[in-house]
Structures are given as C-alpha cells and as structure tokens.
Amino acid sequence: MAQPSVFIVGAGGMVGATAAQALAIKETLHEIVLIDVAQDLVHGQAMDINHATAFTNGVHVRAGDYDEIREDDIVVVTCGLAQRPGQSRLELLEANANIIRDVTKKIMAQGKPVYIVMVSNPVDVLTQVALEASGLPKERVFGTGTMLDTARLRVTLANSLGVSQQSVEAYVLGEHGDSSFPALSRASVGGVPLGEFPGFDVSLTATIDQDIRNSAYKIIEAKKSTYYGIGHVVVKVVEALTRDTATVLPVCSLTDGEYGLSDVVISLPSLVSRKGVRILEGYPLSEDEKTHLKVSAEVIKEAYSSLN
Ligand code: NAI
C-alpha cells in the first residue's frame, strides 16, 4: 500500500497531541493530520509540533478534516472526555460512546476502508462501538487495550530486576481497567522464566498487580492526565501497521471464539500488521489467568450491553 497518512481525532488534547509529537519525531511517516472540535487549539498544536520537525527529516504535521481521509489511512481516535480524579473509566462510558459514534460516522463518510485505532476510554467498549458504527471488518478496528498497562508492568519488572525493559516479555491482559491482570505464568526475562531469573523474589509479584492498576489513578491525581506513555503506545501500533511487522501486542479487538470468548472486545496477545489485527491463538494461560480473563470479559460485556 502507498504510505498512509495518520489522522488523529482529538489531537487538540493531551493524548492526541503527545501521540502526534511522538509520531512526528520518529520520522517514519510523511504526513500527520490533526482533527479536533477545538479549532484554535488543534491549529496551535499542529504549528507547535510542526516546528519541532525542523530538526527531523520533515514529517508534515497539520490541522485538517475528515473529508481528507483516504483508503487505508490510519485514524487514531483520542477524543472525548478524560478521566477525572477518582472517576472510573466505565463512568465515562455514556458520554464518550455518543462522541465515538458521531466521529466514526464522519471517518467513514468517504466510504473506503481505513484502520481505526481507538485510544479513548473505556477503550474496550468504545472499540466495539466504533467497530459497529463503522461497518468495517473486525481486523481494521482495534484499541490500544492493555498496551499501556503492559508497558507499566515491563518497566516495573525491569527496574526491580535491574535489566532493560526490552529484556522483559510479559503482558497485562483483559480489560484496560480495574479487572486487568498481569499474565505472569509465562513471563520471561531474556528468555529465562520470570520465577527462575536470578534475583527474582516472589514478593515482587504479590504487589505488582495492584501497583500497575493503581498507577493510572496516581498519575491522574498528581497531574490530571496521563499522556507520555500512551503517546508511545500509539507509535508502536502505527509502526506495526505501516511497516507490516506482525508485532505481538496486547491490543483489544473483537473475539470470535478465541480463548472461549465471543462478541466481546478485550486485550489478548495479538498480531498487528498491514492486515490489521489478529488475535494470537494458543498463548498459554494458567487456570487462574483463564478465570481472570473470563471475569474481565464479563465486566466489559456488561458495560457494552448497558449501552444497548
Ligand atoms: P483531553 O481533554 O486533553 O483531550 C480530548 C480532546 O478531544 C479535546 O481536545 C477535545 O476538544 C476533543 N474532542 C471532544 N469531543 C470531540 C469530538 N466530538 N470530535 C473531535 N474532538 C473532540 O483528554 P486527554 O487527556 O487527551 O484524553 C483523551 C482520551 O484518551 C480520554 O478518553 C482518556 O481517558 C484516554 N486515555 C486513554 C489511555 C489508554 O491507555 N487507552 C491512556 C490515557 C488516556
């Protein structure tokens, strides 16, 4: 496919602008188009980020609109209302679902298949809302899911064990929310099972689950929103699509029998490539992890069905 443009809807905001900036300095795209209802804000963000590209190979960053979207472009959706201190992600649901339905119709008005990458919360439910509203095949609509939670897990494990983050292979799976769980039974460090890694102490896993799930709340309490981590998550997803890397990422997409789940959007290890997303079957989960996954799926299903 020709080099796609990346559109970011909600790019006036912290997450969208940070994702745009992170993508721009990677220099792998030719054009990033920013869309937001807040027109002054999004023009300001585009100018500011574009100035940073003077020191790169010249990715073009500009404000634009839905009618410029073309076949196979990538549309990252970060618009909507952000989580307030003490507010759960699911409480954001109603308001953001209406915004996402409206935005998806505008994205699809040009009538050609695109890729939609959902970031707005609650990301699992809103991915399903966008999938349904778009009429696109399920491979083309997915969300960042538990990628940020996974990044937090890897950084925490790496720091505790004194190794680089890239040496840690471990996933947080399930809902991007309170019922997520670290699937540590198959976690490894440099190819060594986590439990056998020199210096590993079992007490590390006792608190890690809670620490990771609480970290979003802690950051929001301290600085109102989180955006640097998710900005780089967007880069990783966009690169997997544009470079056709078939990278295994814990993104959320619609299940169709995988892991005993159907009709629910949830994060599982998945391949992301030019074909879009495909859930990786056969990732070994312990009995305990399978139970966590089922519980998480029920939480998401209940939230999604509350919309219908
Ligand atoms: P923000 O409030 O800074 O930005 C939201 C932007 O969306 C604003 O610029 C607003 O004008 C725009 N917007 C609102 N309605 C719109 C519409 N109908 N069309 C186009 N633009 C519209 O919020 P922030 O901090 O950037 O967060 C954005 C979303 O990302 C939230 O839902 C937040 O919960 C989510 N998020 C997701 C993460 C993840 O891991 N999936 C991590 C961090 C945030």
Boltz pocket constraint, residues with backbone or C-beta under 6 A from the ligand:
constraints:
  - pocket:
      binder: B
      contacts: [[A, 9], [A, 10], [A, 11], [A, 12], [A, 13], [A, 14], [A, 15], [A, 16], [A, 35], [A, 36], [A, 37], [A, 38], [A, 41], [A, 78], [A, 79], [A, 80], [A, 81], [A, 82], [A, 83], [A, 96], [A, 99], [A, 102], [A, 103], [A, 118], [A, 119], [A, 120], [A, 121], [A, 122], [A, 123], [A, 144], [A, 145], [A, 148], [A, 176], [A, 225], [A, 226], [A, 227], [A, 230]]
      max_distance: 6.0
